[in-house]
């Protein structure tokens, strides 16, 4: 996960916790959604890293086969 995205999500989470307008249930639900975003963001970063690693190994093979 990018550092700026992580910081942004943490600041949103803190704002939810300190909200005087939201009920406890709304806060809980919102925090749960934010935590899901964090997990999804980490998964996307991991997927991107893995695809980049695999890409450099597969590219020569695809070129040899005439596919790229």
C-alpha positions in Angstrom: 0.0 0.0 0.0 1.3 3.4 -0.8 2.3 5.5 2.2 0.2 8.5 1.2 -2.9 6.2 0.7 -2.2 4.6 4.1 -1.9 8.0 5.8 -5.1 9.2 4.1 -7.1 6.2 5.2 -5.8 6.5 8.8 -6.8 10.1 8.9 -10.3 9.2 7.7 -10.4 6.5 10.4 -9.4 9.0 13.1 -12.0 11.5 11.8 -14.7 8.8 12.1 -13.6 7.9 15.7 -13.7 11.6 16.7 -17.1 12.4 15.0 -19.8 13.7 17.3 -22.4 13.3 14.6 -22.1 9.6 13.9 -23.6 6.9 16.1 -21.5 4.1 17.5 -23.0 1.7 15.0 -22.2 4.1 12.1 -18.7 4.5 13.4 -18.2 0.8 13.7 -19.5 0.2 10.2 -17.4 3.0 8.7 -14.2 1.7 10.4 -14.9 -1.8 9.1 -15.3 -0.5 5.6 -12.1 1.5 5.9 -10.2 -1.5 7.2 -11.5 -3.5 4.1 -10.1 -0.7 1.9 -6.8 -1.1 3.6 -6.8 -4.9 3.0 -7.8 -4.4 -0.7 -5.1 -1.8 -1.2 -2.5 -4.1 0.2 -3.7 -6.9 -2.0 -3.6 -4.8 -5.1 -0.1 -3.6 -4.3 1.0 -7.2 -3.8 -0.7 -8.3 -7.0 1.0 -5.5 -8.9 4.4 -6.4 -7.5 4.0 -10.1 -8.4 2.8 -9.3 -11.9 5.8 -7.0 -12.5 8.1 -9.8 -11.3 6.5 -12.4 -13.5 6.2 -10.0 -16.4 10.0 -9.6 -16.8 10.4 -13.4 -16.9 7.5 -14.1 -19.3 8.1 -11.3 -21.8 11.1 -13.0 -23.5 9.1 -16.3 -23.7 6.1 -14.5 -25.3 8.5 -12.7 -27.7 10.1 -16.0 -28.7 6.7 -17.5 -29.4 5.9 -14.5 -31.5 3.0 -13.4 -29.3 4.4 -9.9 -28.6 
